[in-house]
Amino acid sequence: MPRAKKKHSRGGQHGNVQPFSDEDASIETLSHCSSFSDTASVADDGGEASEDTAQEDFQYKLKGFIDSTVDKSAKTRQGALDGLKTAMATRILYEFISERRMTITDSIERCLKKGKGEEQRAAASLACLLCIQLGSGIESEEVLKTLKPVFKNILADGSASIQARQAVATSLGLCTLVAEDDILDVHATMECFENLFTRSCARGDGTCPSVSPQTSQLYTNALLSWALLLTICTASQIKDILRKYLPKLPRLLESEDVNMRIAAGETIALLFELARDMDTDFEFDGWDELCDKLNALATDCNKHRAKTDKRKQRSVFRDVLKGVEEGDFQSETIRFGTERMTIDSWVRKRTYDAFREFVGSGMNYHLQANEFIRDVFELGPPMLVDSATMKAMKIPRFERVRMLYTLPVCSYITLSCGSFVYPYNINVINLVSGLYVCSFSPPSISTTLPHSRLGPRPEASSGTRGWM
């Protein structure tokens, strides 16, 4: 990130502490994952020796992956890259990879230059995960300095593998967000993306360029990376971009590719949000025409489009239209461990989606333990607890299930699912991280659960509490 927005935080955490785990990650798994970045392993009923052995075995396996990235066999190299990707996506490995940063960077560069297709794709993704692990600072800056020329060459090379170009378009955006130090270099990278996605704009006569689905995906990835870098641009740069590109972006809404239409709509909403942050009275000359297009996409009934595409498109463009017309955003709450994070803006959504694309199912773990990602989302230092306390607070899964069926009723709540309301007698409990809390909730309070596996709606008579 540019200096003005950069706090030089790094990816790992240190000491004999670890973050709370959520219901999807047991205490054993979390201890196993975090032990590779911590100097001391967790002692669990005299299992310190086994933890040390597991740590040594895992580090030995990682070293094997690193060595295999220079193997003569392309299949072996790709397998090694995928193994390193999986490890970095699900664990904090700052200390381990910091000592081997130059070796890993050289391996990625070699695979990008000499590899083909899927190997280049895996190497590009690994470069992003390496920057996420290192966090913003001199180490990730040096990684980007080495790889950026290779990235740009692949991106501009029309004869290169389309899979490699797609991966590079995504990876270059996030690596720039994490590691780029100079805002002018950020702008130069954005120009590379502009040269790609503008090729998908509808022509003056309303016709759309004919491109293959894979090429369209390349342009979509370039647009999403461009939108990601918008989030760290200066006010003067935003003003120039609004003047130059806001009139052009609506032409992308006419693309035949649903992913391009959705990316364009979300980028337009993002630009309006940034513009209103600078000027609450921001006005756009093509406002009426743009709103008509967005409304048409939000209510699209084109028979020539797949039902799943139309359903996804309508859902997104209802939010986009509301964001453009009213400046609203449909907020979303992300839960991880005992914490919650609210996605309450298009800027925050674009940033969250970019990180989640690379760490995948490990996103919640990184939100808990990765200092850099917590810094990006302004979550503060990781919430830490020593392993002994954590174990004492943990309740086994079978015990949590038993509680749901055996504890007496202490309050009346309603479980709301979609448009239905289900009366139900149950204790108000918090089973996150195995903590048991019982509290009283008056009948007037409605508690909403996110999932709908509650069976058919019961018929309840007046004054009845609970299932019939």
ABEGO torsion letter per residue (X at the ends): XBAAABAGBBABBBEABBBBBBAABBAAAAAAAAAAABABBBBBGGAAAAAAAAAAAAAAAAAAAAAAAABABAAAAAAAAAAAAAAAAABBAAAAAAAAAAAAAAAAAAAAAABBEAAAAAAAAAAAAAAAAAEBEAAAAAAAAAAAAAAAAAAABAABBAAAAAAAAAAAAAAAAAABABAAAAAAAAAAAAAAAAAABBBAAGBBBBBBAAAAAAAAAAAAAAAAAAAABBAAAAAAAAAAAAAAAAAAAABABAAAAAAAAAAAAAAAAAAAAABAABBBAAAAAAAAAAAAAAABABAABBAAAAAAAAAAAAAAAAAAAAGBBBBBBBBBEABBBBBABAAAAAAAAAAAAAAEAAAAAAAAABAAAAAAAGAEBBBBBBAAAAAAABBBAAAAAAAAAABBBABBBBBBBEABBBBBBBBBBBABGGBBBBBBBBAABBBBBABABAEBBBBBBBGBBEBX
